[in-house]
Amino acid sequence: MPDFIADPPQILYMVLGGLLVITGAIAAQKQDRRAAIPFGIAALLMLLLFLVDRFSESPREEAVRRVHLMQMAADAKHPDALVEHVADKVTVAPGNDAGKVLTRDELKQHSFWNTLRAQNVHVAVWGFSRDDVKVINDNTVEIGFMGKGELPGGQQFPVYVRATFTKQSDGSRKLTALRSFHPMNHDEALAIPLFP
């Protein structure tokens, strides 16, 4: 299914909503069968768009969903739940450097988890803009978003992240690269403290 339908932009809903209002007003004014047909078609199109949007997941939506699940796992300090969304090997790098390739087991056993637990770090993500999505090919999508680690005293470490998700043999897209940048300058590399 085309991403334009599976992951429709708000403007498509607005256009169909406007069409629905206009055809509905005309049908209410004329009150005949001929005027009701365009209203019925507009209502059917809106319903179909909603159902397709609701029950199919685009690569962008899958990547965003997985990032949210990984954030919840990191916030709960649960490495097993996090690595469910990671490919067999993942590249972690500040900026566009070569970075370090970690296996799922290395990521699960990383000392970073001890730091998160010991300092009770709260992890949050936000700012998933459609403008920060790059479809690399049919199997790979890259998304950008903001994230932060926050200590109980309020000290924060914000970071801009580019995450690459690649389709796996089971058909799902999993994290294959995580690159961190300065939150204000998305071209400037910024390492996540003590990771990897």
Backbone as CSV, one residue per row, in Angstrom:
resi,resn,N_x,N_y,N_z,CA_x,CA_y,CA_z,C_x,C_y,C_z
1,MET,0.842,-1.174,0.000,0.000,0.000,0.000,0.889,1.240,0.000
2,PRO,0.587,2.232,-0.838,1.412,3.449,-0.878,1.404,4.171,0.472
3,ASP,2.565,4.718,0.856,2.671,5.429,2.134,1.729,6.627,2.197
4,PHE,1.426,7.212,1.043,0.526,8.372,1.009,-0.852,8.011,1.551
5,ILE,-1.252,6.749,1.380,-2.542,6.279,1.894,-2.371,5.634,3.269
6,ALA,-1.322,4.817,3.443,-1.102,4.126,4.715,-0.711,5.099,5.826
7,ASP,-0.069,6.198,5.451,0.379,7.199,6.422,0.033,8.579,5.865
8,PRO,-1.279,8.887,5.764,-1.690,10.113,5.076,-1.309,11.375,5.843
9,PRO,-0.898,12.406,5.127,-0.625,13.686,5.790,-1.937,14.331,6.235
10,GLN,-1.860,15.228,7.196,-3.050,15.903,7.716,-3.825,16.615,6.609
11,ILE,-3.111,17.124,5.617,-3.775,17.880,4.540,-4.785,17.009,3.808
12,LEU,-4.525,15.716,3.688,-5.463,14.826,3.004,-6.761,14.707,3.800
13,TYR,-6.644,14.596,5.114,-7.842,14.591,5.964,-8.586,15.923,5.861
14,MET,-7.835,17.015,5.805,-8.460,18.340,5.725,-9.215,18.519,4.405
15,VAL,-8.605,18.064,3.311,-9.250,18.175,2.002,-10.529,17.335,1.969
16,LEU,-10.436,16.090,2.418,-11.627,15.229,2.440,-12.676,15.757,3.416
17,GLY,-12.225,16.308,4.545,-13.161,16.904,5.495,-13.883,18.094,4.898
18,GLY,-13.150,18.937,4.175,-13.759,20.084,3.492,-14.754,19.626,2.447
19,LEU,-14.380,18.607,1.682,-15.277,18.051,0.665,-16.538,17.487,1.312
20,LEU,-16.374,16.842,2.450,-17.507,16.270,3.178,-18.456,17.380,3.659
21,VAL,-17.911,18.460,4.178,-18.734,19.579,4.659,-19.487,20.235,3.504
22,ILE,-18.775,20.481,2.408,-19.404,21.149,1.257,-20.506,20.287,0.648
23,THR,-20.193,19.011,0.402,-21.214,18.134,-0.196,-22.368,17.897,0.774
24,GLY,-22.064,17.878,2.085,-23.118,17.727,3.085,-24.037,18.933,3.128
25,ALA,-23.451,20.133,3.010,-24.261,21.361,3.004,-25.155,21.411,1.767
26,ILE,-24.606,21.015,0.618,-25.392,21.015,-0.620,-26.517,19.982,-0.524
27,ALA,-26.193,18.788,-0.001,-27.215,17.739,0.142,-28.309,18.178,1.110
28,ALA,-27.942,18.863,2.188,-28.947,19.338,3.150,-29.824,20.432,2.553
29,GLN,-29.221,21.257,1.714,-29.980,22.354,1.104,-30.940,21.828,0.033
30,LYS,-30.472,20.958,-0.828,-31.301,20.476,-1.940,-32.232,19.335,-1.529
31,GLN,-31.808,18.528,-0.610,-32.577,17.406,-0.104,-33.170,16.513,-1.206
32,ASP,-32.287,16.122,-2.114,-32.700,15.139,-3.120,-31.583,14.104,-3.290
33,ARG,-31.946,13.030,-3.965,-31.027,11.906,-4.116,-29.769,12.298,-4.900
34,ARG,-29.936,13.110,-5.897,-28.815,13.495,-6.758,-27.757,14.281,-5.957
35,ALA,-28.173,15.101,-5.029,-27.241,15.877,-4.202,-26.636,15.016,-3.085
36,ALA,-27.319,13.935,-2.698,-26.819,13.078,-1.620,-25.702,12.144,-2.084
37,ILE,-25.652,11.846,-3.384,-24.636,10.914,-3.896,-23.212,11.447,-3.673
38,PRO,-22.902,12.708,-4.032,-21.542,13.201,-3.763,-21.195,13.195,-2.260
39,PHE,-22.195,13.496,-1.418,-21.959,13.447,0.027,-21.644,12.017,0.467
40,GLY,-22.370,11.047,-0.047,-22.116,9.641,0.289,-20.734,9.197,-0.167
41,ILE,-20.325,9.635,-1.370,-18.990,9.281,-1.884,-17.906,9.910,-1.009
42,ALA,-18.092,11.182,-0.648,-17.105,11.856,0.215,-17.019,11.174,1.582
43,ALA,-18.165,10.786,2.131,-18.174,10.095,3.426,-17.485,8.738,3.314
44,LEU,-17.735,8.026,2.223,-17.102,6.727,2.003,-15.579,6.872,1.865
45,LEU,-15.128,7.888,1.117,-13.690,8.124,0.964,-13.028,8.437,2.311
46,MET,-13.708,9.256,3.116,-13.171,9.594,4.444,-13.090,8.345,5.325
47,LEU,-14.113,7.518,5.285,-14.128,6.292,6.068,-13.021,5.340,5.618
48,LEU,-12.864,5.178,4.303,-11.816,4.296,3.785,-10.425,4.793,4.173
49,LEU,-10.209,6.096,4.049,-8.917,6.661,4.428,-8.642,6.412,5.915
50,PHE,-9.635,6.638,6.748,-9.474,6.426,8.183,-9.149,4.963,8.485
51,LEU,-9.878,4.038,7.868,-9.658,2.614,8.135,-8.281,2.151,7.676
52,VAL,-7.869,2.600,6.490,-6.542,2.223,5.995,-5.468,2.816,6.901
53,ASP,-5.638,4.078,7.272,-4.675,4.736,8.151,-4.611,4.041,9.509
54,ARG,-5.736,3.631,10.009,-5.815,3.017,11.345,-5.248,1.599,11.375
55,PHE,-5.485,0.830,10.312,-5.145,-0.589,10.353,-3.936,-0.991,9.511
56,SER,-3.252,-0.040,8.899,-2.002,-0.362,8.209,-0.929,0.572,8.745
57,GLU,0.289,0.082,8.784,1.386,0.834,9.376,2.453,1.087,8.322
58,SER,2.762,2.344,8.103,3.815,2.701,7.155,5.173,2.461,7.810
59,PRO,6.249,2.439,7.013,7.588,2.290,7.610,7.886,3.386,8.640
60,ARG,7.468,4.616,8.372,7.690,5.709,9.320,6.945,5.447,10.627
61,GLU,5.691,5.044,10.526,4.899,4.784,11.729,5.478,3.625,12.536
62,GLU,5.959,2.593,11.851,6.566,1.474,12.557,7.830,1.918,13.291
63,ALA,8.657,2.732,12.628,9.885,3.222,13.265,9.570,4.079,14.486
64,VAL,8.601,4.968,14.370,8.218,5.828,15.493,7.672,4.977,16.647
65,ARG,6.839,4.007,16.320,6.283,3.121,17.355,7.402,2.381,18.084
66,ARG,8.363,1.865,17.331,9.463,1.121,17.942,10.341,2.031,18.809
67,VAL,10.558,3.271,18.381,11.343,4.202,19.204,10.621,4.458,20.526
68,HIS,9.312,4.649,20.472,8.545,4.851,21.708,8.646,3.629,22.627
69,LEU,8.577,2.438,22.057,8.699,1.227,22.871,10.103,1.095,23.462
70,MET,11.127,1.463,22.686,12.492,1.424,23.200,12.679,2.463,24.301
71,GLN,12.068,3.632,24.145,12.145,4.674,25.173,11.520,4.175,26.470
72,MET,10.357,3.536,26.368,9.704,3.008,27.571,10.566,1.933,28.229
73,ALA,11.218,1.087,27.420,12.095,0.045,27.966,13.312,0.666,28.640
74,ALA,13.896,1.695,28.027,15.058,2.362,28.623,14.654,3.077,29.905
75,ASP,13.498,3.713,29.904,13.022,4.425,31.091,12.746,3.451,32.242
76,ALA,12.265,2.242,31.893,11.999,1.214,32.905,13.259,0.405,33.236
77,LYS,14.375,0.726,32.556,15.656,0.029,32.749,15.496,-1.464,32.485
78,HIS,14.881,-1.775,31.341,14.577,-3.166,30.980,15.247,-3.483,29.637
79,PRO,16.525,-3.918,29.653,17.266,-4.142,28.400,16.653,-5.205,27.496
80,ASP,16.036,-6.252,28.070,15.431,-7.303,27.234,14.317,-6.733,26.360
81,ALA,13.514,-5.832,26.923,12.423,-5.224,26.159,12.968,-4.300,25.085
82,LEU,14.087,-3.633,25.363,14.660,-2.719,24.371,15.206,-3.476,23.169
83,VAL,15.962,-4.547,23.420,16.618,-5.231,22.296,15.650,-5.998,21.404
84,GLU,14.396,-6.134,21.818,13.389,-6.738,20.936,13.209,-5.921,19.659
85,HIS,13.563,-4.650,19.709,13.362,-3.735,18.583,14.662,-3.413,17.859
86,VAL,15.710,-4.165,18.186,17.034,-3.938,17.617,17.405,-5.126,16.734
87,ALA,18.052,-4.838,15.601,18.526,-5.901,14.705,19.660,-6.668,15.386
88,ASP,20.119,-7.729,14.750,21.197,-8.546,15.323,22.441,-7.711,15.612
89,LYS,22.700,-6.713,14.748,23.822,-5.797,14.957,23.326,-4.371,14.731
90,VAL,23.798,-3.458,15.583,23.400,-2.062,15.487,24.646,-1.189,15.593
91,THR,24.693,-0.149,14.760,25.791,0.811,14.808,25.362,1.983,15.669
92,VAL,26.178,2.304,16.666,25.921,3.449,17.542,27.079,4.418,17.356
93,ALA,26.750,5.668,17.009,27.816,6.617,16.702,27.420,8.042,17.037
94,PRO,28.402,8.844,17.475,28.150,10.279,17.559,28.242,10.852,16.148
95,GLY,27.182,11.470,15.690,27.163,12.049,14.352,27.314,11.004,13.274
96,ASN,28.054,11.371,12.232,28.232,10.472,11.093,29.544,9.688,11.160
97,ASP,30.146,9.624,12.356,31.362,8.833,12.533,31.059,7.362,12.250
98,ALA,32.130,6.578,12.097,31.957,5.139,11.863,31.254,4.484,13.043
99,GLY,31.530,4.957,14.237,30.849,4.441,15.417,31.290,3.051,15.807
100,LYS,30.494,2.445,16.642,30.786,1.110,17.158,29.609,0.200,16.828
101,VAL,29.913,-0.987,16.343,28.871,-1.968,16.039,28.713,-2.873,17.264
102,LEU,27.480,-2.952,17.742,27.162,-3.786,18.898,26.184,-4.878,18.488
103,THR,26.352,-6.050,19.073,25.347,-7.100,18.889,24.224,-6.843,19.893
104,ARG,23.138,-7.546,19.717,22.011,-7.396,20.659,22.453,-7.775,22.076
105,ASP,23.239,-8.848,22.201,23.701,-9.276,23.527,24.631,-8.240,24.142
106,GLU,25.530,-7.656,23.342,26.425,-6.616,23.866,25.629,-5.409,24.336
107,LEU,24.603,-5.056,23.590,23.758,-3.932,23.971,23.004,-4.246,25.265
108,LYS,22.530,-5.470,25.375,21.772,-5.876,26.555,22.663,-5.905,27.807
109,GLN,23.925,-6.264,27.639,24.848,-6.384,28.772,25.678,-5.126,29.015
110,HIS,25.471,-4.075,28.235,26.300,-2.862,28.315,26.221,-2.228,29.704
111,SER,27.336,-1.678,30.161,27.400,-1.042,31.479,26.518,0.207,31.573
112,PHE,26.082,0.713,30.433,25.183,1.877,30.397,23.918,1.619,31.219
113,TRP,23.448,0.377,31.226,22.244,0.034,31.990,22.468,0.238,33.489
114,ASN,23.671,-0.069,33.966,23.990,0.148,35.383,23.947,1.630,35.726
115,THR,24.435,2.467,34.808,24.410,3.919,35.012,22.970,4.415,35.075
116,LEU,22.139,3.945,34.137,20.725,4.357,34.144,20.055,3.980,35.462
117,ARG,20.324,2.767,35.951,19.708,2.306,37.196,20.254,3.068,38.410
118,ALA,21.578,3.188,38.479,22.206,3.812,39.648,21.792,5.272,39.803
119,GLN,21.662,5.972,38.686,21.329,7.397,38.760,19.835,7.656,38.541
120,ASN,19.061,6.586,38.365,17.612,6.684,38.154,17.266,7.703,37.059
121,VAL,17.891,7.525,35.907,17.724,8.446,34.780,16.363,8.229,34.123
122,HIS,15.655,9.330,33.904,14.378,9.292,33.154,14.723,9.537,31.688
123,VAL,14.210,8.697,30.798,14.466,8.802,29.367,13.180,9.217,28.663
124,ALA,13.288,10.212,27.772,12.110,10.689,27.038,12.482,10.949,25.578
125,VAL,11.496,10.830,24.693,11.664,11.147,23.266,10.463,11.952,22.801
126,TRP,10.672,12.801,21.779,9.589,13.606,21.225,10.052,14.217,19.901
127,GLY,9.153,14.927,19.248,9.507,15.677,18.041,9.688,14.837,16.790
128,PHE,8.783,13.912,16.561,8.856,13.060,15.371,8.186,13.780,14.203
129,SER,8.945,14.543,13.459,8.407,15.323,12.354,8.501,14.531,11.043
130,ARG,7.502,14.705,10.206,7.553,14.079,8.879,8.711,14.641,8.054
131,ASP,9.149,15.858,8.391,10.271,16.469,7.677,11.586,15.776,7.998
132,ASP,11.638,15.054,9.120,12.852,14.360,9.537,12.856,12.894,9.137
133,VAL,12.078,12.540,8.132,12.018,11.152,7.663,12.736,11.054,6.321
134,LYS,13.581,10.035,6.216,14.302,9.799,4.965,14.105,8.332,4.592
135,VAL,13.407,8.098,3.493,13.231,6.727,3.010,14.445,6.405,2.151
136,ILE,15.283,5.514,2.633,16.526,5.185,1.943,16.252,4.230,0.781
137,ASN,15.441,3.230,1.028,14.981,2.306,-0.021,13.726,1.617,0.502
138,ASP,13.231,0.621,-0.222,11.997,-0.052,0.193,12.114,-0.734,1.555
139,ASN,13.332,-1.064,1.952,13.537,-1.804,3.195,14.024,-0.954,4.356
140,THR,14.479,0.260,4.088,15.144,1.053,5.117,14.567,2.453,5.208
141,VAL,14.306,2.882,6.439,13.807,4.234,6.696,14.619,4.822,7.850
142,GLU,14.880,6.128,7.759,15.614,6.827,8.807,14.726,7.934,9.348
143,ILE,14.612,8.018,10.672,13.793,9.062,11.284,14.657,9.888,12.234
144,GLY,14.256,11.132,12.429,14.937,12.014,13.359,13.982,12.419,14.464
145,PHE,14.508,12.598,15.662,13.673,12.993,16.794,14.572,13.517,17.906
146,MET,13.961,14.140,18.894,14.679,14.622,20.060,14.553,13.596,21.175
147,GLY,15.571,13.538,22.014,15.548,12.667,23.166,16.308,13.317,24.306
148,LYS,16.112,12.793,25.494,16.869,13.318,26.638,16.934,12.275,27.738
149,GLY,17.990,12.419,28.517,18.116,11.712,29.772,18.034,12.766,30.863
150,GLU,17.252,12.499,31.888,17.069,13.488,32.951,17.309,12.841,34.313
151,LEU,18.179,13.478,35.102,18.468,13.010,36.450,17.376,13.477,37.406
152,PRO,17.195,12.798,38.540,16.146,13.192,39.490,16.223,14.652,39.930
153,GLY,17.410,15.252,39.983,17.550,16.652,40.387,17.160,17.641,39.305
154,GLY,16.844,17.162,38.120,16.421,18.041,37.033,17.476,18.278,35.966
155,GLN,18.722,17.833,36.190,19.762,17.996,35.180,19.414,17.145,33.955
156,GLN,19.479,17.777,32.774,19.068,17.089,31.552,20.209,17.008,30.551
157,PHE,20.157,15.964,29.727,21.083,15.818,28.614,20.249,15.621,27.347
158,PRO,19.918,16.738,26.648,19.139,16.601,25.410,20.040,16.229,24.233
159,VAL,19.457,15.534,23.277,20.202,15.093,22.101,19.233,14.941,20.932
160,TYR,19.722,15.238,19.734,18.958,14.965,18.516,19.442,13.624,17.991
161,VAL,18.529,12.751,17.623,18.877,11.388,17.220,18.373,11.110,15.812
162,ARG,19.195,10.416,15.022,18.781,9.860,13.729,18.851,8.346,13.887
163,ALA,17.717,7.688,13.735,17.637,6.233,13.905,17.257,5.588,12.581
164,THR,17.999,4.573,12.207,17.763,3.848,10.955,17.134,2.499,11.280
165,PHE,16.036,2.207,10.604,15.338,0.936,10.770,15.342,0.205,9.439
166,THR,15.736,-1.063,9.467,15.847,-1.872,8.257,14.973,-3.107,8.396
167,LYS,14.311,-3.462,7.289,13.436,-4.637,7.296,14.254,-5.897,7.532
168,GLN,13.764,-6.733,8.435,14.428,-7.983,8.798,13.756,-9.157,8.069
169,SER,14.297,-10.341,8.249,13.769,-11.521,7.554,12.329,-11.840,7.973
170,ASP,11.914,-11.409,9.176,10.538,-11.666,9.610,9.556,-10.602,9.115
171,GLY,10.055,-9.619,8.344,9.187,-8.582,7.775,9.095,-7.317,8.604
172,SER,9.577,-7.350,9.840,9.530,-6.160,10.689,10.777,-5.305,10.453
173,ARG,10.667,-4.035,10.774,11.813,-3.135,10.679,12.387,-2.955,12.082
174,LYS,13.702,-3.167,12.193,14.354,-3.028,13.494,15.525,-2.058,13.388
175,LEU,15.914,-1.531,14.534,16.977,-0.541,14.600,18.301,-1.131,14.139
176,THR,18.935,-0.483,13.156,20.247,-0.921,12.676,21.308,0.152,12.877
177,ALA,20.906,1.400,13.128,21.879,2.467,13.390,21.242,3.548,14.255
178,LEU,22.040,4.072,15.179,21.600,5.143,16.069,22.717,6.181,16.097
179,ARG,22.415,7.371,15.598,23.416,8.431,15.530,22.930,9.630,16.326
180,SER,23.815,10.195,17.147,23.424,11.294,18.034,24.108,12.600,17.624
181,PHE,23.344,13.684,17.721,23.806,15.006,17.311,23.429,16.044,18.366
182,HIS,24.056,17.204,18.240,23.748,18.327,19.130,22.275,18.715,18.937
183,PRO,21.545,19.009,20.033,20.114,19.305,19.889,19.800,20.577,19.103
184,MET,20.741,21.531,19.060,20.498,22.777,18.327,21.098,22.763,16.925
185,ASN,22.191,22.030,16.748,22.863,21.941,15.457,22.877,20.471,15.052
186,HIS,21.955,20.095,14.205,21.783,18.690,13.839,22.876,18.144,12.938
187,ASP,23.891,18.960,12.650,25.033,18.483,11.872,26.244,18.226,12.764
188,GLU,26.184,18.694,14.012,27.313,18.563,14.938,27.168,17.288,15.768
189,ALA,28.176,16.436,15.689,28.152,15.173,16.433,28.160,15.436,17.933
190,LEU,27.420,14.609,18.677,27.379,14.699,20.137,27.279,13.273,20.683
191,ALA,28.282,12.873,21.427,28.276,11.519,21.994,27.349,11.451,23.194
192,ILE,26.635,10.345,23.318,25.822,10.085,24.506,26.772,9.626,25.602
193,PRO,26.772,10.278,26.776,27.741,9.928,27.822,27.697,8.446,28.202
194,LEU,28.891,7.849,28.251,29.093,6.456,28.659,28.421,5.434,27.743
195,PHE,28.074,5.878,26.526,27.424,4.956,25.585,27.939,5.224,24.188
196,PRO,28.355,4.280,23.417,28.494,2.859,23.750,29.792,2.647,24.407
